[in-house]
Each structure stands twice: as structure tokens, then as C-alpha cells.
């Protein structure tokens, strides 16, 4: 049976009966065969019994939680079955060695910049300003300077957004809370992407808390933040631009009942459907010579990072070729 992501947007309870997980709420009981679950995104108020949680852990299924506003709050990350002491030690070595860490931080930002430029060109915009940030990136001598180059590129990138959008305004990047509809979708999409990347890391030997661009700290999976930077232009920004320009989202898809704008329940369902379709979309891989899903591209990026850390092959970031 093909595994897929499950997005639970209603309040309810997950429980286990024999070898099946059931989602129950006031509307009834729905079976979810365990071998059909790739990961779970809980966007409603969800209660999970210990039996269900143990079963999900045994099957290596991540559960990602979001609050009622759509903000990511945390993940249930089962005990790793692919853990490798060798990889974790070398991950730490690459963090502690200044030059090795700087190389990876620069590579993540280079991939992010090149993919931002690709989005601009695809929409008929000049990418000169974004590409020029690569010079600052090359000259960076610290992770802080690398993040500065990324910020410069992103400022240039966002300055083109309003000319790429039809019917909605972006104006500027705003968070917590987003100040308009476009920012609301970008924030929600970034939260989903962070969770999707974490799921892929789980299925590799990488440790999710050892990162290179974002500073590792307690209680966060910072390697997800590093890798997500590369994929934001493909999986979030292009999706938002498409939803706006195709008039697939409108006034009824947003709530403005507080100091900001967030997706309404109806809007979140639309966005989740479109986001999942994008994860499942395929492209012919230039090296592998076969179709792979966008979600699989994230896993392949993890594998490339493992190879680099182990000294098998130098890491080069994913850059869209289509």
C-alpha cells in the first residue's frame, strides 16, 4: 500500500485497535491503516492514546503538531532506527570545525539564492539583485556574514513579489502575526515545509539537532531549518504565487479577527491540499534518470549531506533545473 501524509484538521482522538489506527470525533470513527501512513500533521486539537503513540513509534511515523492558528508547535519524533554513531560524530566534527561548518552554511544559502533566482526568472523578473548576493556570500568569513548575505538576497527577492502577484499584495515580509494574506500563506507553508523536511531527516542517519547555518540549541530540530531554506522557493513561494494568480484563494479563506491575518479553516484545507499535491508532484531527475517526487528531492538532499559528512562526495546544494 502506498504511504501518504495525513492532515488532521478536526478536533478528535487517535487510538489503536489491534493493527489499525482510528481517528474518532463527534462525526464518527475512521480507520487509518498503519501501513498507509507516512506522517501525520495534526492541525486540530488531537488526543493520542499511549497505545496509538507506541504503535506509531514502532512504525517510525512522525507526528507534527500545529496550534489553532496554524503555527508549528512541535513534533513527535520516534526513536531513530537508522541512527549511526559514526555519522553523528562526523556531523558534530563538521559543526565544530569552523571551515567545515562555513562551507555547509554557504552551500545551503547558495542553493536558496539560486532557487530564488529561478523563481524570479520563471515569472519574468530580473534576478540580478538576488544573484549579486552570491558575491557577498563568497566573501563571507563567518556564519553571521553568510546569514547576512542570505538576508540581502531575500530582501531583493521579496522586493519583486508584488510584480509577480495578481489580485493580492505582499508589500513586505511580516510574521507573528502576518499582516496580509500572502504573508499568512508563506508563514503556514514554511511551517509545513519544516515538518516535511524533519520527516525526511528521520528516515536517514542524520541527527536533526546538529546544524550549520542555524545555531543548534535546545528543543529544536535546527537541521530542518537549514535544509528548508533550499526548498522554500520551490515548495512554498511558487505554491503561494500559483494559488494567488490562479485565484484559488480569496477573502473567505482568511481570518482577520485579531491583530493580523491567518488562513481560516477553509483556507488551511485548501492550502494543505495544494501543498501535498506539490510534495507528490514529480520531475525527471537529471542524475538518476527517473521521475522523483518533490518530497523525495528532500530525502536525496539528506543523503547528499550524509555522503559529504562521511567524506564520500562533496556536497553541492539542490538547484531547480526546470
C-alpha positions as CSV (number, residue, x, y, z in Angstrom):
1,X,0.0,0.0,0.0
2,X,1.3,3.4,-0.9
3,X,2.1,5.6,2.1
4,X,0.9,9.2,2.3
5,X,0.8,12.2,4.6
6,X,-2.4,12.5,6.7
7,X,-3.5,16.0,7.6
8,X,-6.0,16.1,10.5
9,X,-7.7,19.4,10.7
10,X,-10.6,18.5,13.0
11,X,-10.5,18.0,16.8
12,X,-10.6,14.4,17.8
13,X,-8.7,11.4,19.1
14,X,-6.3,8.8,17.7
15,X,-6.5,5.4,19.2
16,X,-5.3,1.9,18.3
17,X,-7.4,-1.2,18.0
18,X,-5.4,-4.2,17.0
19,X,-3.3,-3.3,14.0
20,X,-5.2,-0.2,12.9
21,X,-5.2,3.4,14.0
22,X,-8.6,5.1,14.3
23,X,-9.4,8.8,14.2
24,X,-12.5,9.4,16.3
25,X,-14.6,12.6,16.8
26,X,-18.2,13.6,17.1
27,X,-18.8,12.7,13.4
28,X,-17.7,9.1,13.8
29,X,-14.8,6.8,13.6
30,X,-12.4,6.5,10.6
31,X,-9.8,3.7,10.2
32,X,-6.4,4.6,9.1
33,X,-4.3,1.5,8.1
34,X,-0.9,1.8,9.7
35,X,0.9,0.8,6.5
36,X,-0.7,3.7,4.6
37,X,0.7,6.4,7.0
38,X,3.9,8.3,6.0
39,X,3.5,11.1,8.5
40,X,0.7,12.9,10.4
41,X,0.1,16.6,10.5
42,X,-2.2,17.5,13.5
43,X,-3.8,20.8,12.9
44,X,-6.8,20.3,15.2
45,X,-6.9,19.6,18.9
46,X,-5.7,16.0,18.9
47,X,-5.6,13.5,21.7
48,X,-3.4,10.4,21.1
49,X,-3.6,7.3,23.3
50,X,-0.4,5.8,24.6
51,X,-1.2,2.6,22.7
52,X,-1.6,4.6,19.4
53,X,1.6,6.6,20.1
54,X,3.6,3.4,20.8
55,X,2.3,1.9,17.6
56,X,3.2,5.0,15.6
57,X,6.7,5.0,17.2
58,X,7.2,1.3,16.4
59,X,6.4,2.0,12.8
60,X,8.6,5.1,12.6
61,X,5.9,7.6,11.9
62,X,6.4,11.3,12.8
63,X,3.5,13.4,14.1
64,X,3.8,17.1,13.6
65,X,1.6,19.5,15.8
66,X,0.3,22.9,14.9
67,X,-1.8,25.3,17.1
68,X,-5.2,26.6,16.2
69,X,-3.5,29.5,14.3
70,X,-1.5,27.1,12.1
71,X,1.8,27.7,13.8
72,X,4.1,24.8,14.2
73,X,4.5,23.8,17.9
74,X,6.4,20.6,17.9
75,X,6.9,17.0,16.6
76,X,6.7,13.5,17.9
77,X,10.0,12.1,16.6
78,X,10.2,8.4,17.3
79,X,13.4,6.8,18.5
80,X,15.7,6.6,15.5
81,X,16.1,3.2,13.9
82,X,18.8,4.3,11.4
83,X,21.0,6.0,14.0
84,X,24.7,5.9,13.2
85,X,27.2,6.9,15.8
86,X,29.8,7.4,13.0
87,X,27.5,9.9,11.2
88,X,26.6,11.8,14.4
89,X,30.2,12.1,15.4
90,X,31.2,13.4,12.0
91,X,28.2,15.7,12.0
92,X,29.5,17.2,15.2
93,X,33.0,17.5,13.8
94,X,31.7,19.5,10.8
95,X,29.9,21.8,13.2
96,X,32.9,22.3,15.5
97,X,35.4,22.8,12.6
98,X,35.0,26.5,11.6
99,X,35.9,25.9,7.9
100,X,33.8,22.8,7.5
101,X,30.8,24.5,9.1
102,X,31.2,27.6,7.0
103,X,31.3,25.5,3.8
104,X,28.0,23.9,4.5
105,X,26.3,27.1,5.7
106,X,27.4,28.8,2.4
107,X,26.2,25.8,0.4
108,X,22.7,26.0,1.9
109,X,22.5,29.7,1.3
110,X,23.9,29.3,-2.3
111,X,21.1,26.8,-3.0
112,X,18.5,29.1,-1.5
113,X,19.7,32.1,-3.6
114,X,19.9,30.1,-6.8
115,X,16.4,28.8,-6.3
116,X,15.1,32.3,-5.5
117,X,16.6,33.5,-8.8
118,X,14.9,30.6,-10.6
119,X,11.5,31.6,-9.3
120,X,12.1,35.2,-10.4
121,X,13.2,34.2,-13.9
122,X,10.3,31.8,-14.2
123,X,8.0,34.8,-13.5
124,X,9.7,37.1,-16.0
125,X,11.6,39.1,-13.3
126,X,15.1,40.3,-13.2
127,X,17.3,38.2,-10.9
128,X,20.3,40.5,-11.0
129,X,19.9,41.8,-7.4
130,X,19.4,38.3,-5.9
131,X,22.3,36.8,-7.9
132,X,24.6,39.7,-6.8
133,X,24.2,38.5,-3.2
134,X,26.4,35.5,-4.2
135,X,29.4,37.8,-4.2
136,X,28.8,38.7,-0.6
137,X,28.2,35.0,0.2
138,X,31.6,34.1,-1.4
139,X,33.4,36.7,0.7
140,X,31.7,35.7,4.0
141,X,34.1,34.7,6.7
142,X,31.6,33.7,9.4
143,X,28.2,32.1,9.6
144,X,26.8,35.5,10.7
145,X,28.1,37.0,7.4
146,X,26.6,34.1,5.5
147,X,23.2,34.8,7.1
148,X,23.7,38.5,6.2
149,X,24.2,37.5,2.5
150,X,21.1,35.4,2.7
151,X,19.1,38.3,4.1
152,X,20.3,40.6,1.4
153,X,19.2,38.1,-1.3
154,X,15.8,37.6,0.3
155,X,15.2,41.3,0.6
156,X,15.9,41.7,-3.1
157,X,13.7,38.6,-3.8
158,X,10.8,39.9,-1.8
159,X,11.0,43.3,-3.5
160,X,9.8,41.6,-6.7
161,X,6.9,39.7,-5.2
162,X,4.3,42.3,-5.8
163,X,5.1,42.4,-9.5
164,X,4.7,38.6,-9.6
165,X,1.3,38.6,-7.9
166,X,-2.1,39.4,-9.3
167,X,-5.0,40.3,-7.0
168,X,-3.2,40.3,-3.7
169,X,-0.4,42.4,-2.2
170,X,2.7,41.2,-0.4
171,X,4.3,44.6,0.5
172,X,6.9,43.2,2.9
173,X,7.6,40.1,4.9
174,X,5.7,40.1,8.2
175,X,5.4,37.3,10.8
176,X,3.7,36.5,14.1
177,X,1.2,37.7,13.1
178,X,1.4,38.0,9.3
179,X,0.0,41.4,8.2
180,X,-1.7,40.2,5.0
181,X,-3.0,37.2,3.1
182,X,0.2,36.5,1.2
183,X,2.4,36.6,4.3
184,X,-0.1,34.3,6.1
185,X,0.3,31.7,3.4
186,X,4.1,32.0,3.4
187,X,4.3,31.5,7.2
188,X,1.9,28.5,7.1
189,X,3.8,27.0,4.1
190,X,7.2,27.4,5.8
191,X,5.8,25.6,8.9
192,X,4.6,22.7,6.8
193,X,7.9,22.6,4.9
194,X,9.9,22.5,8.1
195,X,7.8,19.5,9.2
196,X,8.2,17.7,5.9
197,X,12.0,18.2,6.0
198,X,12.1,16.8,9.5
199,X,10.2,13.7,8.4
200,X,12.8,13.1,5.7
201,X,15.7,13.6,8.1
202,X,14.1,11.0,10.3
203,X,14.5,8.4,7.5
204,X,18.2,9.0,7.3
205,X,21.2,8.7,9.6
206,X,21.4,12.4,10.2
207,X,20.8,13.9,13.7
208,X,18.2,16.6,13.4
209,X,19.7,18.9,16.1
210,X,23.2,19.3,14.6
211,X,23.0,22.1,12.1
212,X,25.4,24.5,10.3
213,X,23.6,27.6,9.2
214,X,21.2,27.9,12.1
215,X,22.7,27.7,15.5
216,X,21.9,24.4,17.3
217,X,20.0,24.9,20.5
218,X,17.8,23.0,22.9
219,X,14.4,21.8,21.9
220,X,14.6,22.4,18.2
221,X,15.4,20.4,15.1
222,X,17.7,23.1,13.6
223,X,19.0,20.9,10.7
224,X,15.4,21.1,9.3
225,X,15.7,24.9,9.2
226,X,19.0,24.6,7.3
227,X,17.6,22.3,4.6
228,X,14.2,24.0,4.4
229,X,16.0,27.2,3.2
230,X,16.9,25.4,0.0
231,X,13.3,24.2,-0.7
232,X,11.3,27.3,0.3
233,X,11.3,28.8,-3.2
234,X,10.2,25.5,-4.8
235,X,7.7,24.2,-2.3
236,X,6.3,27.4,-0.6
237,X,6.9,30.5,-2.7
238,X,5.9,29.0,-6.1
239,X,2.9,27.5,-4.5
240,X,1.7,30.8,-3.0
241,X,2.3,32.6,-6.3
242,X,0.3,30.0,-8.1
243,X,-2.6,30.0,-5.6
244,X,-2.9,33.8,-5.8
245,X,-2.5,34.2,-9.6
246,X,-5.0,31.3,-10.3
247,X,-7.5,32.9,-7.9
248,X,-7.6,29.7,-5.9
249,X,-7.7,31.6,-2.6
250,X,-9.9,34.5,-1.8
251,X,-11.4,36.6,1.0
252,X,-13.3,33.7,2.6
253,X,-10.0,31.8,3.1
254,X,-8.6,34.2,5.7
255,X,-9.5,35.4,9.2
256,X,-8.7,38.9,10.4
257,X,-10.3,38.7,13.9
258,X,-7.1,39.7,15.7
259,X,-4.0,41.8,15.0
260,X,-3.0,40.2,11.8
261,X,-4.2,37.8,9.1
262,X,-4.3,34.0,9.2
263,X,-5.7,31.3,7.0
264,X,-9.2,30.3,8.0
265,X,-10.1,26.6,8.5
266,X,-11.4,26.6,4.9
267,X,-8.3,28.3,3.7
268,X,-6.0,25.9,5.6
269,X,-7.7,22.9,4.0
270,X,-7.2,24.4,0.5
271,X,-3.6,25.2,1.2
272,X,-2.9,21.7,2.7
273,X,-4.4,20.0,-0.4
274,X,-2.2,22.1,-2.7
275,X,0.9,21.7,-0.6
276,X,0.5,17.9,-0.5
277,X,-0.1,17.8,-4.3
278,X,3.1,19.8,-4.7
279,X,5.1,17.3,-2.5
280,X,3.8,14.5,-4.6
281,X,4.5,16.2,-7.9
282,X,7.3,14.5,-9.9
283,X,10.1,15.7,-12.0
284,X,12.6,13.6,-14.1
285,X,15.9,13.6,-12.1
286,X,18.8,14.6,-14.2
287,X,21.3,12.2,-12.5
288,X,19.0,9.3,-11.6
289,X,17.2,9.4,-15.0
290,X,13.8,8.6,-13.4
291,X,10.9,10.6,-12.0
292,X,11.1,11.5,-8.4
293,X,8.6,13.4,-6.2
294,X,9.4,16.9,-4.8
295,X,9.3,15.2,-1.4
296,X,11.8,12.7,-2.5
297,X,14.1,15.5,-3.5
298,X,14.4,16.5,0.1
299,X,15.4,13.0,1.1
300,X,18.0,13.0,-1.7
301,X,19.4,16.2,-0.2
302,X,19.8,14.5,3.2
303,X,21.6,11.6,1.5
304,X,24.0,14.1,-0.2
305,X,24.7,15.6,3.2
306,X,25.5,12.2,4.7
307,X,27.9,11.5,1.9
308,X,29.7,14.8,2.4
309,X,30.0,14.3,6.1
310,X,31.4,10.9,5.6
311,X,33.9,12.2,3.0
312,X,32.4,10.2,0.1
313,X,31.3,13.1,-2.1
314,X,31.4,16.9,-1.7
315,X,28.0,18.4,-1.0
316,X,26.5,20.7,-3.7
317,X,23.1,22.1,-3.0
318,X,19.9,21.3,-4.9
319,X,19.1,23.9,-7.5
320,X,16.0,23.7,-9.7
321,X,16.7,22.8,-13.3
322,X,13.2,23.2,-14.6
